[in-house]
Each structure stands twice: as C-alpha cells, then as structure tokens.
C-alpha cells in the first residue's frame, strides 16, 4: 500500500510563509513526477507546481516567485516553500506522485493539508 502523507499546513497571516512536506511510503520502486495541487472553497483543483525526479520544476505562472518546489529522492519527499502568502492562497493543498511499483504504476494522492491565510 502506497501512502502520501502531507504536513506543514496551518494558519498564517498575509505576507507570512509556510513549508509543506509530503512523504511517500510503501513498496515503491521509484517516483517520477511529484506535484502539489490546491483546491480553494468552491473552486476546482489546480496545479501549483511539479518537479521531475531529475529536479526540473514548473509552476503555475501566477505563483512563480512566491512558491518553490523541491524534493529529496532518498527520502521520497517533496516540499513546497510558500512565501508572501495572500488570502487567495487559502486552500487545501494536495500532494501527487507518479509512483512506479514493482508491477505497474500508481497516480497517488495525499489526503490534503489545509492552508489558511488571513488578511
């Protein structure tokens, strides 16, 4: 059983910073792209940032410069450093990973972690 467990969410005032972590566990052969998505109340889930196993990252244009994605392959962990947070960043943030199993692949999701930014 593969699990993605996020941590680091919480409440912060506008202008503050948070760092999210997402650790994968289970019988995993390797992990390709890891990503963060978010879903604000009443809105669709959207991609925040993604990073390949080689470290190439891409971001939603509107978040470039404020959010930084990184990963530690040895720890099977992906991070999202968020700075200069705005109230509109309030959302549930989900971790996603393209996991390579012994047999087959799995598009895995975490349970989500809530980020609340107050003005």
Secondary structure, DSSP 8 states (H G I E B T S, - for coil): --EEEEE--EEEETT--EEEEEEEESS-SEEEEEEEEEE-TTS--EEEEEE-TT--EEE-GGGBTTEEEEEETTTTEEEEEE-S--GGG-EEEEEEEEEE-SSSEEEEE---EEEEEE-
